[in-house]
């Protein structure tokens, strides 16, 4: 199951840097994970200092 970024995102970009596939992009009010390409590795969730990423 793909991960999702919640409203708690403060757009620091740590998740995008941690993603080994480079599928996290900056959205208007938070970063966004491309669910079709996410392999659920959890790298982004582990890197997020706010805990704003969870399994969707």
Beta strands, then each sheet from edge to edge (+ up, - down):
strand 1: 3-5
strand 2: 24-26
strand 3: 31-33
strand 4: 53-55
sheet 1: 1+ 4-
sheet 2: 2+ 3-
end
